[in-house]
């Protein structure tokens, strides 16, 4: 248990932030996972829509500072790369 009053306040603030951020993080993870699964199953039209929703969720989470903006950018980049590589392999067949 914390001793000083300032550390007690810090612990309360951290708990409030955690409870606020948890559903946002969970929602982002769900949308990214859904997009990745659709890309893997090669359902491109649905995957494009899911990627769009995932990118939007990542941007919102970064804007709210729930996740770091560079982390959001990295995840968006990887997701788009997966989608484009799947598109090009489908188009070449």
MODELLER restraints for C-alpha pairs under 7 A, 6 or more apart:
rsr = mdl.restraints
at = mdl.atoms
rsr.add(forms.Gaussian(group=physical.xy_distance, feature=features.Distance(at['CA:2:A'], at['CA:8:A']), mean=5.70, stdev=0.5))
rsr.add(forms.Gaussian(group=physical.xy_distance, feature=features.Distance(at['CA:21:A'], at['CA:66:A']), mean=5.83, stdev=0.5))
rsr.add(forms.Gaussian(group=physical.xy_distance, feature=features.Distance(at['CA:24:A'], at['CA:61:A']), mean=6.76, stdev=0.5))
rsr.add(forms.Gaussian(group=physical.xy_distance, feature=features.Distance(at['CA:28:A'], at['CA:54:A']), mean=6.59, stdev=0.5))
rsr.add(forms.Gaussian(group=physical.xy_distance, feature=features.Distance(at['CA:28:A'], at['CA:57:A']), mean=5.69, stdev=0.5))
rsr.add(forms.Gaussian(group=physical.xy_distance, feature=features.Distance(at['CA:28:A'], at['CA:58:A']), mean=6.19, stdev=0.5))
rsr.add(forms.Gaussian(group=physical.xy_distance, feature=features.Distance(at['CA:31:A'], at['CA:50:A']), mean=6.97, stdev=0.5))
rsr.add(forms.Gaussian(group=physical.xy_distance, feature=features.Distance(at['CA:31:A'], at['CA:53:A']), mean=6.93, stdev=0.5))
rsr.add(forms.Gaussian(group=physical.xy_distance, feature=features.Distance(at['CA:31:A'], at['CA:54:A']), mean=5.04, stdev=0.5))
rsr.add(forms.Gaussian(group=physical.xy_distance, feature=features.Distance(at['CA:32:A'], at['CA:54:A']), mean=5.27, stdev=0.5))
rsr.add(forms.Gaussian(group=physical.xy_distance, feature=features.Distance(at['CA:34:A'], at['CA:50:A']), mean=6.87, stdev=0.5))
rsr.add(forms.Gaussian(group=physical.xy_distance, feature=features.Distance(at['CA:35:A'], at['CA:47:A']), mean=5.55, stdev=0.5))
rsr.add(forms.Gaussian(group=physical.xy_distance, feature=features.Distance(at['CA:35:A'], at['CA:50:A']), mean=4.89, stdev=0.5))
rsr.add(forms.Gaussian(group=physical.xy_distance, feature=features.Distance(at['CA:35:A'], at['CA:51:A']), mean=5.32, stdev=0.5))
rsr.add(forms.Gaussian(group=physical.xy_distance, feature=features.Distance(at['CA:38:A'], at['CA:46:A']), mean=6.88, stdev=0.5))
rsr.add(forms.Gaussian(group=physical.xy_distance, feature=features.Distance(at['CA:38:A'], at['CA:47:A']), mean=5.05, stdev=0.5))
rsr.add(forms.Gaussian(group=physical.xy_distance, feature=features.Distance(at['CA:39:A'], at['CA:47:A']), mean=5.52, stdev=0.5))
rsr.add(forms.Gaussian(group=physical.xy_distance, feature=features.Distance(at['CA:39:A'], at['CA:83:A']), mean=6.12, stdev=0.5))
rsr.add(forms.Gaussian(group=physical.xy_distance, feature=features.Distance(at['CA:39:A'], at['CA:86:A']), mean=7.00, stdev=0.5))
rsr.add(forms.Gaussian(group=physical.xy_distance, feature=features.Distance(at['CA:55:A'], at['CA:76:A']), mean=5.91, stdev=0.5))
rsr.add(forms.Gaussian(group=physical.xy_distance, feature=features.Distance(at['CA:58:A'], at['CA:72:A']), mean=5.52, stdev=0.5))
rsr.add(forms.Gaussian(group=physical.xy_distance, feature=features.Distance(at['CA:59:A'], at['CA:72:A']), mean=6.73, stdev=0.5))
rsr.add(forms.Gaussian(group=physical.xy_distance, feature=features.Distance(at['CA:61:A'], at['CA:67:A']), mean=5.90, stdev=0.5))
rsr.add(forms.Gaussian(group=physical.xy_distance, feature=features.Distance(at['CA:62:A'], at['CA:68:A']), mean=5.68, stdev=0.5))
rsr.add(forms.Gaussian(group=physical.xy_distance, feature=features.Distance(at['CA:62:A'], at['CA:69:A']), mean=4.96, stdev=0.5))
rsr.add(forms.Gaussian(group=physical.xy_distance, feature=features.Distance(at['CA:62:A'], at['CA:72:A']), mean=6.30, stdev=0.5))
